[in-house]
């Protein structure tokens, strides 16, 4: 079995260190069809999504 070793140069590592302890949160509006389709695929009886409705956990 081959093992690949990944290395980072100092500049890349320094750039990544700038992110330690920080978070980024994004939000977006989506059409109702994808969550309705996933709900049907999972045989769930969810209410129809309306604008502002958050997706269930792990539906990202």
C-alpha positions in Angstrom: 0.0 0.0 0.0 1.3 3.4 -0.9 1.2 6.2 1.6 1.2 9.8 0.4 2.8 12.3 2.6 1.5 15.8 2.3 3.8 18.7 3.2 3.1 22.4 3.6 5.6 25.2 3.0 6.1 27.8 5.7 4.0 30.5 4.0 1.0 28.2 3.5 1.2 27.0 7.1 1.4 30.5 8.4 -1.7 31.4 6.4 -3.6 28.4 7.9 -2.5 29.4 11.4 -4.3 32.7 10.9 -7.6 30.7 10.9 -7.0 28.9 14.2 -9.8 29.9 16.7 -11.9 31.6 14.0 -15.2 30.5 12.4 -17.0 31.4 9.3 -20.8 31.2 8.9 -22.6 31.4 5.6 -26.3 31.5 4.8 -28.2 31.3 1.5 -31.7 31.0 0.2 -32.6 27.9 -1.7 -35.7 26.9 -3.7 -38.3 24.7 -2.0 -37.9 21.8 -4.4 -34.6 20.3 -3.1 -35.7 19.9 0.5 -39.1 18.7 -0.6 -37.5 16.1 -2.8 -35.1 14.9 0.0 -38.0 14.8 2.4 -39.9 12.6 -0.1 -36.8 10.4 -0.7 -36.5 9.8 3.0 -40.2 9.1 3.3 -40.6 12.0 5.8 -43.9 13.8 6.3 -42.4 17.3 6.7 -44.4 20.5 6.3 -43.8 22.4 3.1 -40.9 24.7 3.5 -41.6 28.4 3.5 -39.0 31.3 3.2 -36.9 31.5 6.3 -37.4 27.9 7.3 -34.1 26.3 8.4 -33.1 23.0 7.0 -33.1 20.0 9.3 -29.6 19.1 10.7 -27.2 17.5 8.2 -29.3 18.5 5.2 -26.5 20.8 3.9 
